[in-house]
Amino acid sequence: MEHHQGKYALVQFCPVPERLEFLNIGLVLVVPELDFVGIRFARGHSRIDRLLDGSPSRISTL
């Protein structure tokens, strides 16, 4: 198995910046040696609903 170095970035959601609460909702992975870019997002938005004190969010499903 070959090993390659890559870089990643978290995609975060912050509905109310004053509260400084963030949810990790996705990940971006880049491996330049392989010309690879991968993007994954969380399924659904129940975690976001919980962050908003149980009130349903108006965020469409990704």
N, C-alpha and C positions, 0 to 999 in steps of 0.2 A: 504494500500500500504506500503510495506516494504522499508526502506531506507538502502542503502549500500554505503560504501565509496569506491571510486575508484581513480585511477590516470590516467592522460592523458598526451600525448605528441603531439605536433604539428610536422608535417612533412613539412619542408620548402625547397624551391628551391632557389638557389642563383647562377645565371649563370655567374656573374662577381663579384667575392668577393671584388674587389677594390671599387666598387660602393656602397657596403653595402646595396643593395636592395634585400629584401627577399619577397617571396610569400608563403603564407600558402597554401599548396596543399593537405594536408591530416591530418588525426587525428587518433591516436591510443588510445584506451580506455581499461584499465585493471581493473577488479573488482575481486580481489583474493577470496573473500568470495563466489562468484558464479562461480569460475573457468571460467571467461568470458574474452575474448580478442576480441575486435572489431576494425576493421581497415576500414577507409573510405578515398577515394581519390576524388579530384575534377574531374568532368567530362570535358573532352576536355582540350585544352591547350591555349585557346584564351588569357587568362590573361598573360601567359608566352610570347606569341607573342607581346603583348602590351609593356611588360617590355623590350623586345629586340627592341624597337623603330619601331614596326610594321613589322619588317622583319620576314618572316615565320620561325618558329623554326623547328629544326630537331629532335623533341622529339616525340617518338611514343606514341600513345594514350594508357593510362594505362588501 
